[in-house]
Amino acid sequence: MEIIRATCGGFHRYNFKLLQPLSVHHPPFRRSAPATDLILSTKPKLRHQKSTACALLEDRDSDSAAKSANADVSLLVKKRASEVSHDLKGTSLFLVGINSSIKSNLGKHLADALRYYYIDSDSVVEDSVGGKAAAASIIKTDKEGFQDSETEVLRQLSSMGRLLVSAGSGAVRCSTNLALLRHGISIWIDVPLKLVAREVVEDKVQLSAFELSITGESYSEVLAQMAALLEERRSGYATADATVSLTKVASRLGYEDLCSVSTEELCLEVLKEITKLLRLKKMIEEAARPF
């Protein structure tokens, strides 16, 4: 696969092999500690052994129930993915939206379930020009050239099958890129900016080269800068074939805390949206057939 690479003399092509399968063994997805564990870690020692034993039994039962529920959701994800994969027939998927660990973890998990290759398009572009620092420098000196390389990467990815692409910031930048996304199924992963900003400030999440303009140190500064970026891209995100909103998923599942929504539960929502799209496509194709 050819990718544009930047040099002192401008951009030139070089071969980039993108056919390495995604390992099914990803680093464990980060989950919040069960509420029962947090309670035990902060609870003062009780004087009566009987009360302590009862509390431990209750915590053990709650933990077992949570593990059982997670196992059920995981099995359902595998079942739905198997059904959807057959109907997809290798059609690539593009996840668009503000970059976050929620979006990337979802992409990796979904790729494993569907037996697809996972690609982070921002990482591909950055690697093709010599790394994140080089990419950030090129954006300042030759932004148009960098955007051309970004479009070229997206063009080549869109021509391949069985890919799950976590699309980067420039994926919705122009009509050419939006047209390339139409080669597959695009889904907007709508994550509240307050969670993304918190990741940047508290967890020191690495931003893509295109987002390094976010220089605020405080939560409010980062949130304001990200809100401005979202407004620039919102119309592009809105052209996606489907939208999965973390806020709406949490509300429907009865979660007060958005972080309670698991990666598996988000996977199910994406698979449901893909199923709807495939059914609609089938209906349109059948309606177009001559009598």
C-alpha positions as CSV (number, residue, x, y, z in Angstrom):
1,M,0.0,0.0,0.0
2,E,1.4,3.4,-1.0
3,I,1.4,6.3,1.5
4,I,2.6,9.8,1.0
5,R,5.8,10.5,2.9
6,A,7.1,14.0,3.7
7,T,10.8,14.9,3.1
8,C,12.6,18.2,2.9
9,G,11.9,18.3,-0.8
10,G,8.2,17.8,-0.4
11,F,6.0,14.7,-0.5
12,H,6.8,11.5,-2.3
13,R,5.3,8.0,-2.4
14,Y,6.6,4.9,-0.7
15,N,5.3,1.5,-0.1
16,F,3.6,0.8,3.2
17,K,2.4,-2.7,4.0
18,L,-0.9,-2.7,5.8
19,L,-1.8,-6.3,5.6
20,Q,-0.7,-7.4,9.1
21,P,-3.7,-8.9,10.9
22,L,-4.8,-7.4,14.1
23,S,-3.9,-9.5,17.1
24,V,-6.9,-10.8,19.0
25,H,-5.0,-10.2,22.2
26,H,-5.4,-6.4,22.9
27,P,-4.3,-4.9,26.2
28,P,-7.2,-5.2,28.6
29,F,-9.8,-2.4,28.2
30,R,-9.8,0.0,31.1
31,R,-12.9,-0.4,33.3
32,S,-13.8,1.4,36.5
33,A,-13.4,-0.6,39.6
34,P,-16.6,-2.2,40.8
35,A,-18.4,0.0,43.4
36,T,-18.2,-2.8,45.9
37,D,-14.4,-2.8,45.7
38,L,-14.3,0.9,46.3
39,I,-16.5,0.6,49.3
40,L,-14.3,-2.1,50.8
41,S,-11.1,-0.1,50.3
42,T,-12.4,2.9,52.1
43,K,-14.5,1.2,54.8
44,P,-13.1,1.2,58.4
45,K,-12.5,-2.1,60.0
46,L,-15.6,-3.4,61.7
47,R,-15.4,-4.6,65.3
48,H,-17.8,-7.5,64.8
49,Q,-16.6,-10.4,62.7
50,K,-20.1,-11.4,61.7
51,S,-20.9,-8.0,60.2
52,T,-17.6,-8.1,58.2
53,A,-18.3,-11.5,56.9
54,C,-21.8,-10.5,55.8
55,A,-20.4,-7.5,54.0
56,L,-17.9,-9.6,52.2
57,L,-20.5,-12.1,51.1
58,E,-22.7,-9.3,49.8
59,D,-19.8,-7.9,47.8
60,R,-18.9,-11.4,46.5
61,D,-22.5,-11.9,45.3
62,S,-22.5,-8.5,43.6
63,D,-19.2,-9.1,41.9
64,S,-20.4,-12.5,40.7
65,A,-23.6,-10.9,39.3
66,A,-21.5,-8.3,37.5
67,K,-19.2,-10.8,36.0
68,S,-22.1,-12.9,34.9
69,A,-23.8,-9.9,33.2
70,N,-20.5,-9.0,31.5
71,A,-20.1,-12.5,30.2
72,D,-23.7,-12.5,28.8
73,V,-23.1,-9.2,27.0
74,S,-19.8,-10.5,25.6
75,L,-21.5,-13.6,24.3
76,L,-24.3,-11.5,22.7
77,V,-21.6,-9.3,21.0
78,K,-20.0,-12.3,19.5
79,K,-23.4,-13.7,18.3
80,R,-24.5,-10.4,16.8
81,A,-21.1,-9.8,15.2
82,S,-21.2,-13.2,13.6
83,E,-24.6,-12.5,12.1
84,V,-23.6,-9.0,10.9
85,S,-20.3,-10.1,9.5
86,H,-22.0,-12.5,7.1
87,D,-24.2,-9.7,5.7
88,L,-21.4,-7.1,5.6
89,K,-19.5,-9.2,3.1
90,G,-16.3,-7.5,3.9
91,T,-17.6,-3.9,3.7
92,S,-15.2,-1.7,5.7
93,L,-16.4,0.4,8.7
94,F,-15.3,3.9,9.5
95,L,-15.7,5.3,13.0
96,V,-15.8,9.1,13.0
97,G,-15.9,11.6,15.8
98,I,-13.6,13.4,18.3
99,N,-10.7,11.1,19.2
100,S,-10.9,9.4,22.6
101,S,-10.0,6.2,24.3
102,I,-13.7,5.3,24.2
103,K,-13.7,5.5,20.4
104,S,-10.4,3.6,20.0
105,N,-11.3,0.9,22.5
106,L,-14.6,0.4,20.8
107,G,-12.9,0.1,17.4
108,K,-10.5,-2.5,18.6
109,H,-13.1,-4.5,20.3
110,L,-15.5,-4.4,17.4
111,A,-12.7,-5.3,14.9
112,D,-11.9,-8.4,17.0
113,A,-15.6,-9.4,17.1
114,L,-16.0,-9.0,13.4
115,R,-12.6,-10.5,12.6
116,Y,-11.6,-7.2,10.8
117,Y,-8.3,-5.4,10.7
118,Y,-8.2,-2.4,13.0
119,I,-6.5,0.8,11.6
120,D,-6.1,4.2,13.2
121,S,-5.9,6.5,10.3
122,D,-4.2,9.3,12.3
123,S,-1.4,7.0,13.3
124,V,-0.9,5.8,9.7
125,V,-0.6,9.4,8.5
126,E,1.7,10.4,11.3
127,D,3.9,7.3,10.7
128,S,4.0,8.0,7.0
129,V,5.6,11.5,7.6
130,G,8.0,10.4,10.3
131,G,6.1,10.5,13.5
132,K,3.8,12.8,15.5
133,A,6.4,15.6,16.0
134,A,7.2,15.6,12.3
135,A,3.5,15.7,11.4
136,A,2.9,18.6,13.7
137,S,5.8,20.5,12.1
138,I,4.6,19.8,8.6
139,I,1.1,21.0,9.4
140,K,2.6,24.4,10.3
141,T,4.8,24.7,7.2
142,D,2.8,22.8,4.6
143,K,-0.7,22.3,5.9
144,E,-2.1,21.7,2.4
145,G,0.5,19.1,1.6
146,F,-0.2,17.3,4.8
147,Q,-3.9,17.3,4.1
148,D,-3.3,15.9,0.7
149,S,-1.3,13.0,2.3
150,E,-4.2,12.5,4.7
151,T,-6.7,12.3,1.8
152,E,-4.4,9.8,0.0
153,V,-4.2,7.6,3.1
154,L,-8.0,7.6,3.3
155,R,-8.4,6.9,-0.4
156,Q,-6.2,3.8,-0.1
157,L,-7.9,2.6,3.0
158,S,-11.4,3.1,1.4
159,S,-10.3,0.8,-1.5
160,M,-9.7,-2.1,0.9
161,G,-12.1,-4.5,2.5
162,R,-12.5,-5.9,6.0
163,L,-11.1,-2.9,7.7
164,L,-12.4,-1.1,10.8
165,V,-10.9,2.4,10.6
166,S,-10.9,4.8,13.5
167,A,-11.0,7.8,11.2
168,G,-8.9,10.8,12.3
169,S,-9.6,14.5,12.4
170,G,-9.3,15.2,8.7
171,A,-11.7,12.5,7.7
172,V,-14.6,14.9,7.5
173,R,-12.6,17.9,6.5
174,C,-13.6,18.1,2.8
175,S,-16.1,16.7,0.3
176,T,-13.4,14.5,-1.2
177,N,-12.8,12.8,2.1
178,L,-16.6,12.5,2.8
179,A,-17.0,10.8,-0.6
180,L,-14.3,8.3,0.3
181,L,-16.1,7.4,3.5
182,R,-19.1,6.4,1.3
183,H,-17.1,3.4,0.1
184,G,-17.9,1.8,3.5
185,I,-20.3,2.3,6.4
186,S,-19.5,5.4,8.6
187,I,-20.7,5.7,12.2
188,W,-20.4,8.8,14.3
189,I,-19.3,7.8,17.9
190,D,-20.7,10.8,19.8
191,V,-18.8,11.1,23.1
192,P,-19.5,14.1,25.4
193,L,-16.6,16.6,25.2
194,K,-16.4,16.8,29.0
195,L,-15.2,13.2,29.0
196,V,-12.7,13.8,26.2
197,A,-11.4,17.0,27.8
198,R,-11.0,15.1,31.1
199,E,-8.9,12.4,29.4
200,V,-6.6,15.1,27.9
201,V,-6.1,17.0,31.2
202,E,-6.2,14.2,33.8
203,D,-5.0,11.1,31.9
204,K,-2.6,13.0,29.6
205,V,-4.0,11.2,26.6
206,Q,-1.8,11.7,23.5
207,L,-3.5,14.0,20.9
208,S,-3.1,13.5,17.2
209,A,-0.9,15.9,15.3
210,F,-4.0,17.6,14.0
211,E,-5.2,18.3,17.5
212,L,-1.9,19.5,19.0
213,S,-3.3,23.0,18.6
214,I,-5.2,22.3,21.8
215,T,-2.7,23.8,24.2
216,G,-4.8,24.6,27.3
217,E,-3.7,23.2,30.6
218,S,-6.9,23.6,32.6
219,Y,-10.0,21.6,32.0
220,S,-12.1,24.6,31.1
221,E,-9.5,25.7,28.5
222,V,-9.3,22.3,26.8
223,L,-13.1,21.9,26.9
224,A,-13.5,25.3,25.1
225,Q,-10.9,24.5,22.5
226,M,-12.5,21.1,21.8
227,A,-15.9,22.7,21.6
228,A,-14.6,24.9,18.8
229,L,-13.1,21.9,17.0
230,L,-16.4,20.0,17.2
231,E,-18.3,23.0,15.7
232,E,-16.0,22.9,12.8
233,R,-16.5,19.2,12.2
234,R,-20.1,18.7,13.3
235,S,-21.6,19.1,9.8
236,G,-19.2,16.4,8.5
237,Y,-19.9,14.0,11.4
238,A,-23.6,14.5,10.7
239,T,-23.2,12.9,7.3
240,A,-22.3,9.6,8.8
241,D,-24.6,6.7,8.0
242,A,-25.5,6.2,11.7
243,T,-24.8,7.8,15.1
244,V,-24.1,6.1,18.4
245,S,-24.4,8.6,21.3
246,L,-22.8,7.6,24.6
247,T,-25.3,9.8,26.4
248,K,-28.3,8.2,24.8
249,V,-27.0,4.7,25.4
250,A,-26.4,5.4,29.1
251,S,-29.9,6.9,29.4
252,R,-31.5,3.9,27.8
253,L,-29.6,1.4,29.9
254,G,-30.5,3.4,33.1
255,Y,-26.9,4.5,33.9
256,E,-26.5,7.8,35.7
257,D,-22.7,7.7,35.2
258,L,-21.6,7.7,31.5
259,C,-18.5,5.8,32.4
260,S,-20.7,2.9,33.5
261,V,-21.4,2.0,29.8
262,S,-19.1,-0.8,28.9
263,T,-17.2,-1.3,25.6
264,E,-19.3,-4.4,24.9
265,E,-22.5,-2.4,25.4
266,L,-21.3,0.2,22.9
267,C,-20.4,-2.6,20.5
268,L,-23.9,-3.9,20.6
269,E,-25.3,-0.5,19.8
270,V,-23.0,-0.2,16.8
271,L,-23.9,-3.7,15.6
272,K,-27.6,-2.8,15.9
273,E,-27.1,0.3,13.8
274,I,-25.2,-1.7,11.2
275,T,-28.0,-4.2,11.1
276,K,-30.6,-1.5,10.5
277,L,-28.5,-0.1,7.6
278,L,-28.1,-3.5,6.0
279,R,-31.8,-4.2,6.2
280,L,-32.6,-0.8,4.6
281,K,-30.1,-1.5,1.8
282,K,-31.7,-4.9,1.2
283,M,-35.2,-3.4,1.0
284,I,-34.0,-0.7,-1.5
285,E,-32.3,-3.3,-3.6
286,E,-35.4,-5.5,-3.6
287,A,-37.6,-2.6,-4.5
288,A,-35.4,-1.7,-7.4
289,R,-35.7,-5.2,-9.0
290,P,-37.9,-5.4,-12.1
291,F,-41.2,-7.3,-11.7
